[in-house]
Amino acid sequence: MMKDKVTLSVVFITYNHESYVRKALDSVLMQETDFDFDIVVGEDCSTDHTRDILLEYKEKYPDQITLLFREKNLGRPTLNVYQTAMECRGDYIAFLEGDDYWTDVHKLQRQVDFLKSHSDYMGVTHTCCVVGKEGEKVFDAEALSLYEWSGNYTFHDYQVQPKWPGQTATVVCRNIFKEGKYDYTILYKAHDFLDDGVILLFLLKQGKIFRMDETMSAWRFVKKEGEGNWNSLKLKRNAMVEDCYTKQRLLQWCEENFGLTEFGKGLAKKDFITALSVFLKSPNAKNAQFVRDMYEYNIRHVVRKDRPANLYVYSLRTIIGQLWKKCSGGKGGRR
């Protein structure tokens, strides 16, 4: 019988992780805490033996593990994350994907202790190591640079720094999904695969995040054709275009809930310039639609505040402005 009250719930996301899921689950079950925690598993209709392994663990730990077996693949991992998080009953939640794992038995205890004693913080993260497909330590400077941080991390940092306070497996936060302060469906509406930056946005609009310097988890970083993780899948996708659409959806969410800052307005204009650049390099119907999409919300609504404007005239002025800025060494240009 499941416990009526748990302090923390683990959002455990898995799909086709038969080679890794035992290590991931064991790293959760080894946690030494003075509070009860449960594991809510979102299994997205795997085609390998992941489900069989999960059933083995459920039989061993019936009171601690909840299995959410999807009847068919959801087609977007972020929807799996959202639906799994909505089933979590703990006051705090931690995140772990089935190919990553935790390395410190006191990880959860330390992070929950921090949040209990610091009410103005929404979340706490830590350092992670990076491993390859077989568990070997790897060094990927580009991947690691994203998470180079220490100490406090605020919404201002989120806006102006090309850094995040921690990889998904490092995060423990207050259970914002249980509180339901905002409409969090944007978690899966913003992007099919990327959720970590969106979760950070949710937290940082409500408080600070603290980054511990200790290494307490391992991030399995694999870039290979045929693999099912995002680092591999994005090899076939246009990440730059998808990034612009994702930011546009997040800007709309922020506008509806908080209003937009000057930084947000600048970001909107920057992404329109990106769309123009993509179209000029490859002028086809798809990229023309990309320009129109970035114009309608980013420029007409956000920058011009719904004042009348002509897409073609504005685009031409923007191109001339960018050329002038480049020729004058980065100074001037139209706003």
Buried (B, 14 or more C-beta within 10 A) or exposed (E): EEEEEBBBBBBBBBBBBBBBBBBBBEBBBEBEBEBBBBBBBBBBBBEBEBBEBBBEBBEEBEEBBBBBEBEEBBEBBBBBBBBBBBBBBBBBBBBBBBBBBBBBEEBBBBBBBBBEEEEEBBBBBBBBBBBBBEEEEBEEEEBBEBBEBEEEBEBEBBBEEEBBBBBBBBBBBBBBBBEEEBEBEBBBBBBBBBBBBBBBBBBBBBBBBBBBEEEBBBBBBBBEEEBBBBBBBBEEEEEEBBBBBBBBBBBBBBBEEEEBEEEBBBBBBEBBBBBBBBBEEEEEEEBEEBBEBBBEBBBBBBBEEEEEBEEEEBBEEBBEBBEEBEEEEEEEBEE
